[in-house]
Amino acid sequence: MLARMELLVRLTAVQAHLLRDRLARHGIRVHLLNLHVQGAVGELPPEAALAQVWIDDARERDRARAVLADHEADARRPDGVRFCPGCGEDNPASFELCWRCGDGL
C-alpha cells in the first residue's frame, strides 16, 4: 500500500491535522507521518521534523492539491474571518463549518 502513497505537503502537526480533516470531508484518505518528530529539532533540520501529509491514492492528487490550495488561501486571508451565510457568525478562516450553527461556509 505504501507504494501508492504520495507526499502532499509538510506542515506543523496542528496544520497537518486540520488539512487531514478537510481532505477527509472531501472523501480523500490521507496518512499523517512524523507527528512526534518535532522534539528532534536541533538533532534534525527543522524541515525534516515537520509532519507530512501523504495521500493514500495517487489518483486523488489533483483533487487533494485543489483542497490544499483552498486551505492555504483561507489561511492567507488578511482578516482571518469567514462569515456564516446561515447565522452571520464570524468563524476563523480555516473553518469549513460554522462553529455556531454547523452550516457550511
Disulfide bonds with the S-S distance in Angstrom:
none
